[in-house]
């Protein structure tokens, strides 16, 4: 599923753009506690929550790299990349 985000990706994405859990929660319309529980592997987010988190991070320039044999990851989009 496109909205699957593993905890390590979420932590790495926040680090790339310098966002706190609180900042991500605010931009995704959820709570800091929810972000913490997802990052700590304590829960799997609802599809709507995962979509909101992903959208917030992508709007800030994060690109998610799917598991492709080399491991899932994240990177910053080039300005004007449009993806």
N, C-alpha and C positions, 0 to 999 in steps of 0.2 A: 504494500500500500504506500502511496506517495507520501502520506502524512506520518509514517513511522519515523520517529526521531529517537535515537538511542541516547541514554543519559550523557555519555561522553561527548556526543555531537552537540548537545544542548549547552554543556559547560564550555566547550571550545568555541561555539558560536558567540556566546556572551563575552568570552575573553577577547575574541577578535575585534569586537566593536566597543569593548569597555563598558558593557552594561552590567549593572547589579541585578540581582534577582528581582528586586523591587521595580526597577526600570522596565525589565522585560514583562513583568506581571502587569504593570500599568499599560504598556503598549499592546499587550495581548488580551486585555480585559479579563484577567484572572487574578489570583492572589499569589503573593510571595510564597506562601506555604505550599501551594500547588506546584510551583516551579521547583521548590526545594525537594518535595517528595518525588517528583519526576526525575530530577537530577541524581538523587540518592538511590534511585531504583526501587523505591518503596511502592510505587503505583504506576500503572500504565494509564496515560491520559485518555479521556474520551476523544473520539474522532474530532468533535468540534473544538475541543481545547487544543489538541495537537495542531489542527489547521490554523487556529488563531495565533499560536506561538510561532509556527512556521512562517505565516504571513508577516508577522511583526518583524521577525529576524530577516526575512528576505527583503522587506521594505527598507531595512537598514543596510542592505548590501551583502548579506550572507548568502552564499550558495551552498546547498547541501549536496554532498557527493554520496551516492548510494553504495552499498556493499557491492563490490565488483571483483572480489577475489583479493583485493588489496586492503580491504577494510573501509568502513564507512568513514566519512569525514566532512569537513566544512572548509570553505575558503571565502575570501572577499572577492566580490565581483569587481571587474575593472569599471571605472566610470563609463557610463554610456553603453554597458554590455547588454542591457535590456533583458537579461535572464533572471 
